[in-house]
Amino acid sequence: MVLKEAIRSLSFFSSLDEELVDDLSAISTLSPYSKGYVLHYENQNTHNLQFLVSGLAKAYKIDKHENEIFLYHIDSNSLISEINDLKADSLSTFSNLELQEDSIVLSLEYNLFKKKFLDKKILCQEFANEALR
């Protein structure tokens, strides 16, 4: 799958015209991952906003007795990143995230995304809707 094709496949970006898709492509990467790959661990900081283009992911935590506590699944065409502070320069993870199938993930440089899109009131409503899901 090509980067621009992946961006257009996500409903989050459906309102973007070709020029904005080009702008988004410049700050994005598309990566394939194998089933079982842990995309991030609880309490990590990241500078990437991530979307699951295809595949399935499982969010979970580990308790003090090393037991896994299942939280939820994330399906294709969804925001993966957990948003807890829109003013922060990085994103903190609330849970571990393991891919349950071979998957494709779109990663955006979060600070550039904020500057080029959210600060210009582009995709704000879509972002709020995804963050609240």
N, C-alpha and C positions, 0 to 999 in steps of 0.2 A: 504494500500500500504506500502511495506517495503522500508526502506531508500535507499538501494542500487538499488532497482527496480526503485524508483523515479529518482535517479541520472541518471541511464541508459536511462530513458524515455525522458530526456531533450536533444535536439539536441546539445546544447552547450557543453555537456560532451561526445559526441559520439566518440571522438578520444581517450579517456582514456582507458588504459588497466586495468585489474583486480586489480593490485597492486595500481594504482593511484585512482581507485574508492574506494578502502579500505582506502587510505589516506584521500580522500575527505569525506568519511563517518565519519571518526574520528572527523572532525571539523564541522559537519552538524547536523541539526535537521529537522524533518519533522513534520509540524503541520497542522491540519484541522481547518478551520474557517467557520463560518456560514455566509450566505448572510447578508449583511448590516454591517458587522464588518469593522471598520476603521483600516486598517493595520498601517498607520502612518499619521501624520498631517504635514502640511507645516512647514518648518524650524526646524524640529526635527533633532537631530544627532543620528546616530545609528552605531553600530559596526558589523552589520550583512549585508551581501550581500544576497538578496532574489530573488528567482525565483518562478514564478507561475507554478506549476506542472499541476494543473487542476483548472478550474473555469474561472472567468472573473472578471476583476477589472476596476474601473473607476478612473481616475486622474482628480482632479478638484481643483479650488481655490475659496476662498470666498473674494468678494470685500468689500470695506469700507461700503457699504450699506447692507451687509450681504446677497448679491445675490451670488448664486453658478455660477461659470464660468466653464463649462465643457471643459476639455483639450483633452482627448483621452481615448480610451479603451486599456486594455492590455489583450491579449488572453493567453490561456494555452501555455506552452512551451516557456516562455519569461522571460527575466530579468525584475524584478520589480524595483530594486534599481536604483536611479538616480546617475550617476557618474559625478562629476564635478571637481575632483582633485585626480589624481592617487597617489600623494605623501602623501595625508592626511591619518591620522590614523583612521578617522571615515568618514562616509558618511552623507551628509546633504540632507534633502528632499526638493524638489522644490514645491511639491503639496501635497494635501490630497489624500489618496488612499483608496477607499472603495470597498469592494468585492461585486459584483453584483450577484453572485451565491455562493453556498457552494463551498469552494475552499480548495486546498492543497498547502501549501507554503513550499519550501525548503529554509532554512536559513543557511548560512555559516559564520563562524567567519572571518570577512574581513581581519584582520591583519594576521591571520594564512594562509588564502587563498593566500594573496600576497606573504608571505614568502615561502610557500611550492609549489606554482604554478607559479605565475606571475614573481617573482624574478628569477626563474629557467627557464624562457622562455617557460613555459607550459601553454597553453590556452591563450596566449597573443593575437593572431589574433582573436580568438573567442570572447575574451573580448572586443577588440576594435570594432569589428563588432556589437556586442550587444549594446555597449555604444553609437554608432552612429545611431542606428535605431530610 
